[in-house]
Amino acid sequence: MPEKLEGNLATRKGSFQYSYLILTTYNVLLCFAPAHSITLTSTFTLNFKVMSIHINAKPGDIAKQVLMAGDPLRAKYIAENFLEKAVLVSQTRNAFFYTGLYNGKQVSVGTSGMGCPSIGIYSFELYTEFNVESIIRIGTCGAYTTDLKLFDLLNVELAASESTYAKFAWGNLDEAITHQGAIFDTINERASQLNIPVKQVAIHSSDIFYRNTSDIPAIAVKYNCVAVEMEAFALFANAKYLNKKAATILTVSDVIPTHEKITADQRERALLPMIQLGLETITQ
């Protein structure tokens, strides 16, 4: 067994590099002299770069611009119906990532899973291990107010949350974080050009899907959040820390006060404007 292990960990944004100096002493039993043993001492340095452990793509497989859906099957649907020459580049844990062409420009479509911890992992690895520049999250949300209607499209200006993700990951004590970079403005511009109505709003990123009260959470009231989802806050936190670009486009899938919901049959059609707007924006 090793008698001494000395190591140092050097990290930087974008990649992680581990270096260990290992001094090892082994007692080796010689097969041709079973009654004797010798001592072998070896010194060596082990250097290796740690690649993404949740996205099993090779360097260069992921485009610089990424559209992220929460549902892996939605990512698959987008790749198969909107991208040309789409290639599945990762399916670890059934989190699908595809890369292809949209309007002749390279783009990747992938999945974030549900909640701040999940999108926190995937977006961080995309930004740091695959040098992704921009991520647009597309997803659904529940409206806190009847001022929003089913199928309304929202461009998220600010995400407020009780989540401790930003605090413990990056020392960011903000309970509300804005979109990062110029994508937000590009979404508004492309929506106008495509005649797709879109509302600019503040939303609540909640860690809780089921709760024992129907009251709107205090933080949503504080920041005038008109709808709730579960991922934008962590995406914005990562992008802010890493100086990357991030935006979120949401489709209202249910109105909480009235209990209205998009049906399963309506869902595919309802999400098409959001998908189109996301792709048109991310490939600009």
Protein Blocks (a to p, Z undefined) as FASTA:
>chain_A
ZZbdcddddddehiacdddddddddddddfklmkbccddddddddddddddfkbccdehk
acfbdcddfblklmmmmmmmmpghiacfbfghhiacddddeehiacddddebeajklmmm
mmmmmmmmnopabdcdddddddfbfkbcehiacddfbdcdfbfklmmmnopabfbdcdeh
jklmmmmmmmmmnopacddddddddfbfbdcbfbdcfklmmnopabdcfklmmmmmmmmm
nopadddddddfbdfklopacdfklmmmmmmmmmmmmmmmmmZZ
